[in-house]
Amino acid sequence: MSILRLLGGAVASLLLAAAPSLAQDTNNTTAFQAFVAAGDYEKANFYLANGYVTAADIDSGQIFYTTLVENHGGDLAANLGKIDRLYNYLAAISPIDLNRRFACGSDSTGTCLLANTLSYGARPAEIAWFVTRGLDLNKREADIVPATLPLLTRLGTVYSMADLNWFVANGMVLGDETYSIEELVGYEDRVLGTRHRYRQLTMPDNFLNLGDQNLLDVLVIALATDVSVNARQQALRRDVLCNFITYAASAYTPSFDYLRHVLKSVPDFRGDNIGKQTQGNGGVYAVFPTSCVLLVKAMATSHAHLDQITSEFANQGDVPTASWLLSIQQGRT
């Protein structure tokens, strides 16, 4: 054993000997938290009733968040009764601010916002419980992406447009917000399974020269990014996104070359896939959904250098796509 380790042990022993009450208080608080997490409130009350822990020792909000994620996060709907009891028990000890930063991660060294944690897949009916208790769906911190980003990456798979409307009706600002390039480039998400950057968004080639991105920009980036679902679900997701982008397009000015980015990033958006139906993964689906065909056509119609993109596909030997883009070019002139 090294001298440093021996000294470390000696110092630790001296500290514990000099302040035994501190060590006992820490153990009591840990035991209290464990009983609360297990839902054994009778045993937890023992520590409160006998003064082994006091309200000053208890971080009600952190205990609530940690227990929520670790014990009940797998099925919020089934555990809502337990969550309600947990919240009421801890809130009676000290107020719970659902909008504060919480320690999170496997080693609790990260920080999270509850609104973001829930937008990774919780259903609106479940999130409503938190909203009625003060959760701000529009809460944002400088170093944490807004809850809208994980929500938009799940649009068309976990969340529908009806769900999106619910979020907006319950206080989420969607449309006026902007996203910095730094937070988009640094964003990692377990549902993202891109060909180029695992668990990251597929960004435009010139992203280093771009400023803040608007909602439409982010929707197009999401469209160009694969998620970890099967081919049919991927096509259905793209259909939802293309419809939404088409709906929102008139309200925004693009920050980058949408047409080039989408065609480069989505191999299925090709001329020989127009009108093509395929079967698999439990149903029949369009490889290149009609809504996306119309969207790409609209992007091409307004593109300042469509001839260059057409030539690029011709040079690659992709005659169907080059012919389709050429017909759009000829049609607009």
Helices and strands as residue ranges (DSSP letters): H 3-18, H 20-37, H 41-49, G 55-57, H 60-67, I 68-72, H 80-93, E 102-104, E 110-112, H 114-118, H 124-131, H 148-153, H 161-169, H 181-186, E 188-193, E 198-200, G 207-209, H 215-223, H 231-248, G 249-251, H 258-265, G 271-273, E 277-280, E 283-286, H 290-301, H 306-315, H 319-332
